[in-house]
């Protein structure tokens, strides 16, 4: 049984998948409350409603990035604490991959975008075909102008998803399909699906994948004339 958790963006979600690959419970919030207020009560409430104890969960999967620095730390710390206390192992999942797993059964290229500011997005591109999700590139930070050039070389259906999808859609002139609202955000169920087949790790090894330094660190390096790369 897999417990999937996401707190990498403004939204937060959790889901429970049984050993047959069936989602048996899920919760999703997209409010202005901080994840430190909502995440644990949401997880506890979902498990209680499903009649499942943490002891019955085999693995906890969590998005480790890219995304909100604070949100990622909250999600990862929550899973570390739960897994240490219950003697469980955990699975790190890309936030962008979790988004892509909202789209099995919808064929096309899934262009997952999270707002990275300054005309950039955290991005990865996936293929969805015949119910299978296939990664086409690594997670990256990319300028929207560069993403536009790349997508212009593709044919067929292109779907923009993620909290940066609307931003990307405007920057790209509205030429591509914007994912419907229920499918646009990373969800706990997507985390569960993305975690399938991945090797669990010890919670001590669970680390965030920011893709770039925090803004304060980048500004410090800029003042010192150093590169943030």
Residue frames as a rotation matrix with the C-alpha (Angstrom) as fourth column:
UNK 1
0.579 0.815 0.000 0.00
0.815 -0.579 0.000 0.00
0.000 0.000 -1.000 0.00
UNK 2
-0.512 -0.783 0.354 1.40
0.803 -0.583 -0.127 3.41
0.306 0.219 0.927 -1.01
UNK 3
0.491 0.529 -0.692 0.70
0.690 -0.721 -0.061 6.75
-0.531 -0.448 -0.719 0.69
UNK 4
-0.196 -0.532 0.824 1.36
0.916 -0.398 -0.040 9.57
0.349 0.747 0.566 -1.79
UNK 5
0.427 0.250 -0.869 1.96
0.688 -0.713 0.133 13.13
-0.586 -0.655 -0.477 -0.58
UNK 6
-0.166 -0.487 0.857 2.50
0.861 -0.495 -0.115 16.42
0.481 0.719 0.502 -2.39
UNK 7
0.644 0.321 -0.694 3.15
0.604 -0.770 0.205 19.91
-0.469 -0.551 -0.690 -1.00
UNK 8
-0.291 -0.916 0.275 5.42
0.876 -0.140 0.461 21.27
-0.384 0.376 0.843 -3.73
UNK 9
-0.663 0.140 0.735 3.17
0.389 -0.775 0.498 24.16
0.639 0.617 0.459 -4.85
UNK 10
-0.643 0.507 0.573 0.30
-0.704 -0.686 -0.182 26.25
0.301 -0.521 0.799 -3.47
UNK 11
0.484 0.838 -0.253 -1.92
-0.693 0.544 0.474 23.17
0.534 -0.054 0.844 -3.58
UNK 12
-0.631 -0.607 0.482 -1.41
-0.769 0.569 -0.290 20.11
-0.099 -0.554 -0.826 -1.41
UNK 13
0.403 0.805 -0.435 -2.68
-0.830 0.522 0.196 16.59
0.385 0.282 0.879 -1.73
UNK 14
-0.637 -0.534 0.556 -2.46
-0.687 0.720 -0.095 13.06
-0.349 -0.443 -0.826 -0.45
UNK 15
0.352 0.723 -0.595 -3.78
-0.869 0.489 0.080 9.72
0.349 0.489 0.800 -1.65
UNK 16
-0.204 -0.317 0.926 -3.75
-0.654 0.748 0.112 6.07
-0.729 -0.582 -0.360 -0.72
UNK 17
0.119 0.144 -0.982 -3.19
-0.909 0.413 -0.049 3.30
0.399 0.899 0.180 -3.27
UNK 18
0.637 0.146 0.757 -3.79
-0.542 0.783 0.305 -0.36
-0.548 -0.605 0.578 -2.46
UNK 19
-0.285 -0.875 0.392 -1.57
-0.301 0.470 0.830 -3.22
-0.910 0.119 -0.398 -3.57
UNK 20
0.057 0.367 0.928 -3.71
0.783 0.561 -0.270 -3.70
-0.620 0.742 -0.255 -6.67
UNK 21
-0.837 -0.464 0.289 -2.91
0.544 -0.658 0.520 -0.19
-0.052 0.593 0.804 -7.95
UNK 22
0.050 0.938 0.344 -6.34
0.737 -0.267 0.621 1.20
0.675 0.222 -0.704 -7.03
UNK 23
-0.819 -0.224 0.528 -6.71
-0.113 -0.840 -0.531 4.64
0.562 -0.495 0.663 -5.46
UNK 24
-0.253 0.739 -0.625 -8.89
0.802 0.521 0.292 4.05
0.541 -0.427 -0.724 -2.42
UNK 25
0.587 0.432 -0.685 -8.74
0.730 -0.648 0.217 7.54
-0.350 -0.627 -0.696 -0.88
UNK 26
-0.382 -0.713 0.588 -7.59
0.845 -0.527 -0.090 11.01
0.374 0.463 0.804 -1.88
UNK 27
0.572 0.500 -0.650 -7.70
0.677 -0.736 0.029 14.57
-0.463 -0.456 -0.760 -0.55
UNK 28
-0.303 -0.596 0.743 -6.73
0.880 -0.475 -0.023 17.83
0.367 0.647 0.669 -2.26
UNK 29
0.499 0.394 -0.772 -6.55
0.664 -0.746 0.048 21.41
-0.558 -0.536 -0.633 -1.00
UNK 30
-0.294 -0.561 0.774 -5.81
0.855 -0.516 -0.049 24.60
0.427 0.647 0.631 -2.91
UNK 31
0.810 0.566 -0.152 -6.13
0.549 -0.641 0.536 27.29
0.206 -0.518 -0.830 -0.26
UNK 32
0.393 -0.656 0.644 -4.01
-0.267 -0.752 -0.603 30.08
0.880 0.065 -0.471 1.17
UNK 33
0.884 -0.113 0.454 -3.36
-0.428 0.198 0.882 28.12
-0.190 -0.974 0.126 4.36
UNK 34
-0.045 -0.980 -0.195 0.21
-0.994 0.064 -0.089 27.02
0.100 0.190 -0.977 4.81
UNK 35
0.195 0.049 -0.980 1.11
-0.314 0.949 -0.015 23.37
0.929 0.311 0.201 4.36
UNK 36
-0.847 -0.525 -0.088 2.37
-0.060 0.258 -0.964 23.32
0.529 -0.811 -0.250 7.94
UNK 37
-0.570 0.728 0.381 -1.27
-0.751 -0.272 -0.602 23.89
-0.334 -0.629 0.701 8.99
UNK 38
0.309 0.896 -0.319 -3.01
-0.931 0.217 -0.294 21.55
-0.194 0.387 0.901 6.57
UNK 39
-0.158 -0.395 -0.905 -0.79
-0.775 0.617 -0.135 18.66
0.612 0.680 -0.404 5.48
UNK 40
-0.961 -0.271 -0.051 -0.70
-0.181 0.760 -0.624 16.42
0.208 -0.591 -0.780 8.56
UNK 41
-0.450 0.861 0.238 -4.41
-0.409 0.038 -0.912 16.88
-0.794 -0.507 0.336 9.44
UNK 42
0.235 0.519 -0.822 -5.29
-0.968 0.054 -0.243 16.11
-0.082 0.853 0.515 5.81
UNK 43
-0.458 -0.492 -0.740 -3.22
-0.554 0.809 -0.195 12.90
0.695 0.320 -0.644 5.83
UNK 44
-0.977 0.079 0.199 -4.56
-0.135 0.493 -0.860 11.82
-0.166 -0.867 -0.470 9.22
UNK 45
-0.189 0.979 -0.080 -8.15
-0.657 -0.187 -0.730 12.55
-0.730 -0.086 0.678 8.18
UNK 46
0.118 0.199 -0.973 -7.81
-0.946 0.320 -0.049 10.63
0.302 0.926 0.226 4.93
UNK 47
-0.747 -0.456 -0.483 -6.32
-0.294 0.879 -0.374 7.55
0.596 -0.138 -0.791 6.64
UNK 48
-0.833 0.487 0.263 -9.02
-0.207 0.167 -0.964 7.66
-0.513 -0.858 -0.039 9.31
UNK 49
0.050 0.903 -0.428 -11.80
-0.860 -0.179 -0.478 7.95
-0.508 0.391 0.767 6.71
UNK 50
0.050 -0.115 -0.992 -10.33
-0.801 0.589 -0.109 5.03
0.597 0.800 -0.063 4.75
UNK 51
0.882 0.286 0.375 -10.06
-0.468 0.628 0.622 2.92
-0.057 -0.724 0.687 7.90
UNK 52
0.615 -0.757 -0.221 -6.34
0.426 0.555 -0.714 2.43
0.663 0.345 0.664 7.34
UNK 53
0.874 -0.408 -0.263 -3.63
0.116 -0.350 0.929 2.82
-0.471 -0.843 -0.259 9.96
UNK 54
0.522 -0.767 -0.373 -0.12
-0.853 -0.474 -0.220 4.06
-0.008 0.433 -0.902 9.20
UNK 55
-0.201 -0.601 0.774 1.13
-0.570 0.714 0.406 0.61
-0.797 -0.359 -0.486 10.23
UNK 56
0.393 0.451 0.801 -0.73
0.345 0.735 -0.584 -0.87
-0.852 0.506 0.134 7.23
UNK 57
0.919 -0.125 -0.373 1.02
-0.376 -0.558 -0.739 1.47
-0.116 0.820 -0.560 4.77
UNK 58
0.687 -0.695 0.214 4.04
0.700 0.711 0.062 -0.14
-0.195 0.107 0.975 3.14
UNK 59
-0.440 -0.853 0.282 5.65
0.897 -0.404 0.176 2.93
-0.036 0.330 0.943 1.56
UNK 60
0.514 0.511 -0.689 5.26
0.414 -0.851 -0.322 6.71
-0.751 -0.120 -0.649 1.68
UNK 61
-0.190 -0.524 0.830 5.97
0.979 -0.162 0.122 8.58
0.071 0.836 0.544 -1.57
UNK 62
0.470 0.289 -0.834 6.51
0.472 -0.880 -0.039 12.34
-0.746 -0.376 -0.550 -1.65
UNK 63
0.766 -0.221 0.603 7.31
0.476 -0.435 -0.764 15.00
0.432 0.873 -0.228 -4.23
UNK 64
0.321 -0.765 -0.559 10.86
0.783 -0.118 0.611 16.24
-0.533 -0.634 0.561 -3.66
UNK 65
-0.073 -0.308 -0.949 10.97
-0.177 -0.932 0.316 18.98
-0.981 0.191 0.013 -6.28
UNK 66
-0.845 -0.449 0.291 11.11
0.362 -0.880 -0.307 21.16
0.394 -0.154 0.906 -8.10
UNK 67
0.240 0.968 0.070 8.72
0.657 -0.215 0.722 23.59
0.714 -0.127 -0.688 -6.46
UNK 68
0.668 0.121 0.734 8.27
-0.351 -0.819 0.454 25.83
0.656 -0.561 -0.505 -3.46
UNK 69
-0.411 -0.904 -0.120 11.32
-0.244 0.236 -0.941 25.65
0.878 -0.357 -0.318 -1.20
UNK 70
-0.608 0.237 0.758 9.16
-0.791 -0.107 -0.602 25.86
-0.062 -0.966 0.253 1.94
UNK 71
0.463 0.884 -0.067 6.51
-0.885 0.457 -0.093 23.50
-0.051 0.102 0.993 0.63
UNK 72
0.372 -0.406 -0.834 9.05
-0.283 0.807 -0.519 20.86
0.884 0.429 0.186 -0.32
UNK 73
-0.698 -0.690 0.190 10.74
-0.362 0.111 -0.925 21.04
0.617 -0.715 -0.328 3.07
UNK 74
-0.259 0.692 0.674 7.38
-0.935 -0.005 -0.354 20.60
-0.241 -0.722 0.648 4.85
UNK 75
0.692 0.578 -0.433 6.41
-0.690 0.706 -0.160 17.58
0.213 0.410 0.887 2.75
UNK 76
0.115 -0.752 -0.650 9.80
-0.160 0.631 -0.759 15.91
0.980 0.191 -0.048 3.04
UNK 77
-0.751 -0.380 0.540 10.03
-0.550 -0.093 -0.830 16.56
0.365 -0.920 -0.140 6.79
UNK 78
0.140 0.896 0.421 6.53
-0.973 0.204 -0.110 15.14
-0.185 -0.394 0.900 7.27
UNK 79
0.761 0.142 -0.633 7.39
-0.398 0.873 -0.283 11.94
0.512 0.467 0.721 5.41
UNK 80
-0.304 -0.928 -0.215 10.74
-0.231 0.291 -0.928 11.58
0.924 -0.232 -0.303 7.17
UNK 81
-0.601 0.106 0.792 9.05
-0.798 -0.142 -0.586 11.87
0.050 -0.984 0.170 10.55
UNK 82
0.491 0.866 0.097 6.30
-0.861 0.499 -0.100 9.42
-0.135 -0.034 0.990 9.65
UNK 83
0.626 -0.276 -0.729 8.70
-0.272 0.799 -0.536 6.87
0.731 0.534 0.425 8.16
UNK 84
-0.536 -0.830 0.156 11.22
-0.414 0.097 -0.905 7.08
0.736 -0.549 -0.396 11.02
UNK 85
-0.413 0.426 0.805 8.47
-0.898 -0.043 -0.438 6.65
-0.152 -0.904 0.400 13.58
UNK 86
0.606 0.772 0.192 6.78
-0.700 0.632 -0.333 3.76
-0.378 0.067 0.923 11.79
UNK 87
-0.174 -0.774 0.609 9.93
-0.206 0.633 0.747 2.05
-0.963 0.005 -0.269 10.51
UNK 88
0.715 0.508 0.480 8.94
0.388 0.282 -0.877 2.58
-0.581 0.814 0.004 6.86
UNK 89
-0.555 -0.808 0.199 10.91
0.609 -0.232 0.759 3.33
-0.567 0.542 0.620 3.71
UNK 90
0.340 0.665 -0.665 9.98
0.054 -0.720 -0.692 6.10
-0.939 0.199 -0.281 1.28
UNK 91
-0.022 -0.258 0.966 10.04
0.966 0.243 0.087 6.96
-0.258 0.935 0.244 -2.42
UNK 92
-0.383 -0.130 -0.915 11.12
0.018 -0.991 0.133 10.37
-0.924 0.035 0.382 -3.80
UNK 93
0.111 0.518 0.848 9.02
0.937 0.229 -0.262 11.52
-0.330 0.824 -0.460 -6.77
UNK 94
-0.909 -0.370 0.193 9.53
0.417 -0.810 0.412 14.43
0.004 0.455 0.891 -9.16
UNK 95
-0.372 0.789 -0.489 6.79
0.022 -0.519 -0.855 17.06
-0.928 -0.328 0.176 -8.80
UNK 96
-0.334 0.193 -0.923 6.67
-0.888 -0.393 0.239 17.32
-0.316 0.899 0.303 -12.59
UNK 97
-0.892 -0.007 -0.452 6.35
-0.200 0.903 0.380 13.56
0.405 0.429 -0.807 -13.01
UNK 98
-0.730 0.671 -0.128 3.48
0.432 0.308 -0.847 13.54
-0.529 -0.674 -0.515 -10.52
UNK 99
-0.199 0.647 -0.736 1.65
-0.558 -0.692 -0.457 16.04
-0.806 0.320 0.499 -12.74
UNK 100
-0.588 -0.106 -0.802 2.22
-0.794 0.267 0.547 13.89
0.156 0.958 -0.241 -15.82
UNK 101
-0.966 0.176 -0.192 0.60
0.200 0.973 -0.114 10.93
0.167 -0.148 -0.975 -14.09
UNK 102
-0.379 0.900 -0.216 -2.73
-0.231 -0.318 -0.920 12.78
-0.896 -0.299 0.328 -14.13
UNK 103
0.029 0.353 -0.935 -2.90
-0.898 -0.401 -0.179 11.98
-0.438 0.845 0.306 -17.85
UNK 104
-0.890 -0.238 0.389 -2.84
-0.060 0.907 0.418 8.21
-0.452 0.349 -0.821 -18.52
UNK 105
-0.203 0.852 0.482 -5.47
0.803 0.427 -0.417 7.56
-0.561 0.303 -0.770 -21.17
UNK 106
0.842 0.352 -0.410 -5.11
0.074 -0.827 -0.557 11.03
-0.535 0.439 -0.722 -22.71
UNK 107
0.323 -0.764 0.559 -2.67
0.913 0.408 0.031 10.68
-0.251 0.500 0.829 -25.59
UNK 108
0.853 -0.126 0.506 -0.27
0.151 -0.869 -0.471 13.51
0.499 0.479 -0.722 -26.39
UNK 109
-0.315 -0.945 -0.082 2.84
0.559 -0.115 -0.821 15.30
0.767 -0.305 0.565 -25.11
UNK 110
0.764 0.525 -0.375 2.35
0.588 -0.325 0.741 16.47
0.267 -0.786 -0.557 -21.55
UNK 111
-0.187 -0.808 0.559 4.37
0.364 -0.586 -0.724 19.64
0.912 0.068 0.403 -20.97
UNK 112
0.541 0.368 -0.756 4.58
0.808 0.022 0.589 20.06
0.233 -0.929 -0.286 -17.20
UNK 113
-0.243 -0.554 0.796 5.38
0.312 -0.822 -0.477 23.60
0.918 0.132 0.373 -16.04
UNK 114
0.471 0.304 -0.828 5.79
0.882 -0.197 0.429 25.13
-0.032 -0.932 -0.361 -12.61
UNK 115
0.867 -0.055 0.494 6.37
0.079 -0.966 -0.246 28.86
0.491 0.253 -0.834 -12.25
UNK 116
0.256 -0.866 -0.430 10.07
0.967 0.235 0.104 29.57
0.011 -0.442 0.897 -11.61
UNK 117
0.642 0.097 -0.760 9.74
0.270 -0.957 0.105 33.39
-0.717 -0.273 -0.641 -11.99
UNK 118
-0.065 -0.749 -0.660 11.80
-0.379 -0.593 0.710 35.67
-0.923 0.296 -0.245 -14.22
UNK 119
0.299 0.277 -0.913 10.26
-0.947 -0.032 -0.320 34.31
-0.118 0.960 0.253 -17.43
UNK 120
-0.684 -0.592 -0.427 11.26
-0.609 0.785 -0.113 30.76
0.403 0.183 -0.897 -16.53
UNK 121
0.575 0.791 0.210 9.48
-0.788 0.466 0.402 27.54
0.220 -0.397 0.891 -15.64
UNK 122
-0.519 -0.502 0.692 10.51
-0.578 0.802 0.149 24.31
-0.630 -0.323 -0.706 -14.00
UNK 123
0.357 0.653 -0.667 9.73
-0.921 0.127 -0.368 21.92
-0.156 0.746 0.647 -16.80
UNK 124
-0.731 -0.482 0.483 9.76
-0.246 0.846 0.473 18.36
-0.637 0.227 -0.737 -18.05
UNK 125
-0.098 0.662 -0.743 8.04
-0.995 -0.042 0.094 16.84
0.031 0.748 0.663 -21.09
UNK 126
-0.586 0.021 0.810 6.34
-0.240 0.950 -0.199 13.45
-0.774 -0.311 -0.552 -21.06
UNK 127
-0.689 0.431 -0.582 4.61
-0.557 0.197 0.807 11.30
0.463 0.880 0.104 -23.64
UNK 128
-0.385 0.660 0.645 1.21
-0.483 0.452 -0.750 9.85
-0.787 -0.600 0.145 -22.78
UNK 129
-0.298 0.255 -0.920 0.24
-0.900 0.247 0.360 7.02
0.319 0.935 0.155 -25.11
UNK 130
0.050 0.428 -0.903 -1.97
-0.190 0.891 0.412 3.97
0.980 0.151 0.126 -24.69
UNK 131
0.897 0.438 -0.057 -2.17
0.000 0.130 0.992 4.53
0.441 -0.890 0.116 -20.94
UNK 132
0.377 -0.851 -0.365 1.61
0.926 0.346 0.151 4.72
-0.002 -0.395 0.919 -20.51
UNK 133
0.981 -0.175 -0.086 3.58
-0.163 -0.978 0.132 7.77
-0.107 -0.116 -0.987 -19.33
UNK 134
0.452 -0.876 0.166 7.12
0.890 0.430 -0.151 8.09
0.061 0.216 0.974 -20.71
UNK 135
0.540 -0.352 -0.765 9.62
0.162 -0.848 0.505 10.77
-0.826 -0.396 -0.401 -19.70
UNK 136
0.794 -0.217 0.568 11.16
0.578 -0.020 -0.816 12.63
0.189 0.976 0.110 -22.68
UNK 137
0.058 -0.825 0.562 13.60
0.054 -0.560 -0.827 14.91
0.997 0.078 0.012 -20.85
UNK 138
-0.476 -0.322 -0.818 15.06
0.816 0.186 -0.548 15.52
0.328 -0.928 0.174 -17.40
UNK 139
0.677 0.587 -0.445 13.56
0.723 -0.644 0.250 18.04
-0.140 -0.491 -0.860 -14.98
UNK 140
-0.435 -0.825 0.361 15.05
0.879 -0.476 -0.028 21.45
0.195 0.306 0.932 -15.77
UNK 141
0.150 0.402 -0.903 14.70
0.354 -0.875 -0.331 25.21
-0.923 -0.270 -0.274 -15.48
UNK 142
-0.481 -0.267 0.835 14.00
0.865 0.009 0.502 26.70
-0.142 0.964 0.227 -18.89
UNK 143
-0.793 0.217 -0.568 13.18
-0.223 -0.973 -0.061 30.14
-0.566 0.078 0.820 -20.28
UNK 144
0.186 0.950 0.252 9.70
0.132 0.230 -0.964 30.31
-0.974 0.212 -0.083 -21.79
UNK 145
0.448 -0.088 -0.890 11.26
-0.811 -0.459 -0.364 31.62
-0.376 0.884 -0.277 -25.00
UNK 146
-0.658 -0.731 -0.181 13.43
-0.749 0.612 0.252 28.49
-0.073 0.301 -0.951 -25.21
UNK 147
-0.563 0.540 0.626 10.46
0.105 0.798 -0.594 26.25
-0.820 -0.269 -0.506 -24.42
UNK 148
0.459 0.752 -0.474 8.52
-0.362 -0.329 -0.872 27.91
-0.811 0.572 0.121 -27.24
UNK 149
-0.022 -0.556 -0.831 11.28
-0.999 -0.008 0.032 27.08
-0.024 0.831 -0.555 -29.74
UNK 150
-0.886 -0.355 0.299 11.39
-0.384 0.923 -0.041 23.47
-0.261 -0.151 -0.953 -28.55
UNK 151
-0.266 0.871 0.412 7.64
0.133 0.457 -0.880 22.92
-0.955 -0.179 -0.238 -28.70
UNK 152
0.306 0.373 -0.876 7.43
-0.742 -0.483 -0.465 24.39
-0.596 0.792 0.129 -32.20
UNK 153
-0.562 -0.604 -0.565 9.32
-0.821 0.487 0.297 21.29
0.096 0.631 -0.770 -33.41
UNK 154
-0.831 0.302 0.468 6.66
0.043 0.872 -0.488 18.90
-0.555 -0.385 -0.737 -32.07
UNK 155
-0.625 0.730 -0.277 3.55
-0.515 -0.118 0.849 17.74
0.587 0.673 0.449 -33.86
UNK 156
-0.310 0.601 -0.737 0.35
0.542 0.748 0.382 16.27
0.781 -0.281 -0.558 -32.48
UNK 157
0.697 0.698 0.163 -1.49
0.216 -0.422 0.881 17.16
0.684 -0.579 -0.445 -29.28
UNK 158
-0.568 -0.821 -0.060 0.48
0.394 -0.207 -0.896 19.20
0.723 -0.532 0.441 -26.74
UNK 159
0.589 0.796 -0.141 -1.03
0.427 -0.159 0.890 19.71
0.686 -0.584 -0.434 -23.28
UNK 160
-0.428 -0.684 0.590 0.26
-0.175 -0.578 -0.797 22.29
0.886 -0.445 0.128 -20.79
UNK 161
0.610 0.607 -0.509 -0.12
0.357 0.363 0.860 21.28
0.707 -0.707 0.005 -17.14
UNK 162
-0.281 -0.695 -0.662 1.10
0.925 -0.012 -0.380 22.42
0.256 -0.719 0.646 -13.72
UNK 163
0.366 0.450 -0.814 0.78
0.725 -0.687 -0.054 25.66
-0.584 -0.570 -0.578 -11.75
UNK 164
-0.393 -0.557 -0.732 2.82
-0.103 -0.764 0.637 27.38
-0.914 0.326 0.243 -14.48
UNK 165
-0.444 0.245 0.862 0.63
0.808 0.525 0.268 26.10
-0.387 0.815 -0.431 -17.31
UNK 166
0.653 0.756 0.036 -1.48
0.710 -0.595 -0.375 29.24
-0.262 0.271 -0.926 -17.59
UNK 167
0.423 -0.624 -0.656 1.63
-0.253 -0.777 0.576 31.45
-0.870 -0.078 -0.487 -17.53
UNK 168
-0.616 -0.696 0.369 3.20
0.105 0.392 0.914 29.31
-0.781 0.602 -0.168 -20.24
UNK 169
-0.039 0.707 0.707 0.01
0.930 0.284 -0.232 29.30
-0.365 0.648 -0.668 -22.27
UNK 170
0.844 0.333 -0.420 -0.04
0.229 -0.932 -0.280 33.10
-0.485 0.140 -0.863 -22.38
UNK 171
0.096 -0.907 -0.410 3.67
-0.439 -0.408 0.800 33.33
-0.893 0.103 -0.438 -23.18
UNK 172
-0.741 -0.384 0.551 3.29
0.212 0.644 0.735 30.77
-0.637 0.661 -0.396 -25.97
UNK 173
-0.840 0.375 -0.393 0.40
-0.542 -0.624 0.563 32.65
-0.034 0.686 0.727 -27.57
UNK 174
-0.066 0.893 0.445 -2.33
-0.691 0.281 -0.666 30.21
-0.720 -0.351 0.598 -26.56
UNK 175
-0.133 -0.039 -0.990 -1.33
-0.951 0.288 0.116 27.79
0.281 0.957 -0.075 -29.30
UNK 176
-0.765 -0.237 -0.598 -1.44
-0.122 0.966 -0.226 24.68
0.632 -0.100 -0.769 -27.12
UNK 177
0.249 0.927 -0.280 -4.12
0.110 0.260 0.959 22.97
0.962 -0.269 -0.037 -25.07
UNK 178
-0.500 -0.305 0.810 -4.34
-0.724 -0.367 -0.585 24.06
0.476 -0.879 -0.037 -21.45
UNK 179
-0.785 0.178 -0.594 -5.07
0.336 0.927 -0.165 21.12
0.521 -0.329 -0.787 -19.15
UNK 180
0.260 0.942 0.211 -8.47
0.090 -0.241 0.966 21.21
0.962 -0.232 -0.147 -17.49
UNK 181
0.127 -0.232 0.964 -8.41
-0.806 -0.591 -0.036 22.48
0.578 -0.773 -0.262 -13.94
UNK 182
0.837 0.228 0.498 -8.91
-0.516 0.634 0.577 19.08
-0.184 -0.739 0.648 -12.20
UNK 183
0.834 -0.534 0.136 -5.90
0.551 0.796 -0.250 17.63
0.025 0.284 0.959 -14.07
UNK 184
0.669 -0.559 0.490 -3.63
-0.062 -0.699 -0.712 20.66
0.741 0.446 -0.502 -13.95
UNK 185
0.344 -0.511 0.788 -2.17
-0.907 -0.398 0.137 20.31
0.244 -0.762 -0.601 -10.46
UNK 186
-0.600 -0.552 -0.579 0.00
-0.281 0.823 -0.493 17.64
0.749 -0.133 -0.649 -8.93
UNK 187
0.417 0.813 0.405 -2.13
-0.801 0.118 0.587 15.37
0.430 -0.569 0.701 -6.76
UNK 188
-0.059 -0.407 0.912 -1.52
-0.834 0.522 0.178 12.61
-0.548 -0.750 -0.370 -4.28
UNK 189
0.725 0.387 0.569 -2.84
-0.046 0.853 -0.521 10.03
-0.687 0.351 0.636 -6.73
UNK 190
0.867 -0.464 -0.183 -0.26
-0.270 -0.129 -0.954 11.13
0.419 0.877 -0.237 -9.32
UNK 191
0.020 -0.869 0.494 2.46
-0.993 -0.075 -0.090 10.71
0.115 -0.489 -0.865 -6.70
UNK 192
0.222 0.147 0.964 1.25
-0.476 0.879 -0.025 7.16
-0.851 -0.453 0.265 -6.00
UNK 193
0.957 0.189 0.219 1.22
0.093 0.518 -0.851 6.22
-0.274 0.835 0.478 -9.69
UNK 194
0.630 -0.774 -0.059 4.65
-0.544 -0.385 -0.745 7.79
0.554 0.502 -0.664 -10.28
UNK 195
0.042 -0.628 0.777 6.08
-0.976 0.140 0.165 5.90
-0.212 -0.766 -0.607 -7.28
UNK 196
0.824 0.337 0.455 5.14
-0.279 0.941 -0.191 2.47
-0.493 0.031 0.870 -8.65
UNK 197
0.856 -0.504 0.113 8.20
0.443 0.605 -0.661 0.47
0.265 0.616 0.742 -9.61
UNK 198
0.329 -0.765 0.554 10.64
-0.429 -0.643 -0.634 2.88
0.841 -0.029 -0.540 -7.96
UNK 199
-0.085 -0.483 -0.871 13.06
0.584 0.684 -0.436 1.58
0.807 -0.546 0.224 -5.36
UNK 200
0.906 0.414 0.091 12.22
0.156 -0.526 0.836 2.78
0.394 -0.743 -0.541 -1.82
UNK 201
-0.144 -0.973 0.179 15.01
0.144 -0.200 -0.969 4.47
0.979 -0.114 0.168 0.12
UNK 202
-0.263 -0.044 -0.964 15.82
0.959 0.094 -0.266 5.05
0.102 -0.995 0.017 3.76
UNK 203
0.756 0.650 0.077 14.14
0.638 -0.758 0.135 8.24
0.146 -0.053 -0.988 5.05
UNK 204
0.370 -0.701 -0.610 17.56
0.331 -0.514 0.791 9.63
-0.868 -0.495 0.042 6.01
UNK 205
-0.626 -0.659 0.416 18.44
0.578 -0.035 0.815 9.76
-0.522 0.751 0.404 2.30
UNK 206
0.275 0.822 0.500 15.31
0.961 -0.243 -0.128 11.72
0.016 0.516 -0.857 1.33
UNK 207
-0.512 -0.538 -0.670 16.43
0.490 -0.823 0.286 15.14
-0.706 -0.182 0.685 0.07
UNK 208
0.556 0.730 -0.397 14.81
0.102 -0.535 -0.839 18.00
-0.825 0.426 -0.372 -1.89
UNK 209
-0.337 -0.579 0.742 15.66
0.881 0.084 0.466 18.59
-0.332 0.811 0.482 -5.55
UNK 210
0.162 0.419 -0.893 15.37
0.263 -0.891 -0.370 22.35
-0.951 -0.175 -0.255 -5.95
UNK 211
0.514 -0.111 0.851 17.04
0.857 0.121 -0.502 22.53
-0.047 0.986 0.157 -9.42
UNK 212
0.029 -0.578 0.815 18.44
0.330 -0.764 -0.554 25.94
0.943 0.285 0.169 -8.49
UNK 213
-0.762 -0.419 -0.493 19.60
0.597 -0.160 -0.786 27.86
0.251 -0.894 0.372 -5.45
UNK 214
0.228 0.826 -0.516 17.16
0.923 -0.352 -0.157 29.89
-0.311 -0.440 -0.842 -3.32
UNK 215
0.669 0.121 0.733 16.70
0.516 -0.786 -0.341 33.49
0.535 0.606 -0.588 -4.47
UNK 216
0.947 -0.315 0.062 18.57
-0.264 -0.653 0.710 34.92
-0.183 -0.689 -0.702 -1.48
UNK 217
0.297 -0.873 0.387 21.58
0.311 0.472 0.825 32.73
-0.903 -0.124 0.411 -2.27
UNK 218
0.235 -0.173 0.957 21.47
0.972 0.021 -0.235 33.67
0.021 0.985 0.173 -5.96
UNK 219
0.882 0.131 0.453 21.36
0.161 -0.987 -0.028 37.37
0.444 0.097 -0.891 -5.05
UNK 220
0.749 -0.662 0.029 24.34
-0.189 -0.172 0.967 36.95
-0.635 -0.730 -0.253 -2.67
UNK 221
0.104 -0.729 0.676 26.37
0.698 0.538 0.473 35.25
-0.708 0.423 0.565 -5.38
UNK 222
0.498 0.153 0.853 25.43
0.795 -0.473 -0.379 37.96
0.345 0.868 -0.358 -7.87
UNK 223
0.982 -0.146 0.115 26.68
-0.181 -0.894 0.409 40.65
0.043 -0.423 -0.905 -5.46
UNK 224
0.403 -0.878 0.257 29.92
-0.170 0.204 0.964 38.73
-0.899 -0.432 -0.067 -5.14
UNK 225
0.160 -0.305 -0.939 30.21
-0.959 -0.275 -0.074 38.40
-0.236 0.912 -0.336 -8.92
UNK 226
-0.807 -0.410 0.425 29.91
-0.356 0.912 0.204 34.61
-0.471 0.013 -0.882 -8.82
UNK 227
-0.530 0.604 -0.596 27.77
-0.578 0.256 0.774 32.31
0.620 0.755 0.213 -10.94
UNK 228
-0.086 0.600 0.796 24.79
-0.903 0.290 -0.316 30.53
-0.421 -0.746 0.517 -9.41
UNK 229
0.529 0.280 -0.801 25.19
-0.693 0.687 -0.218 27.64
0.489 0.671 0.557 -11.88
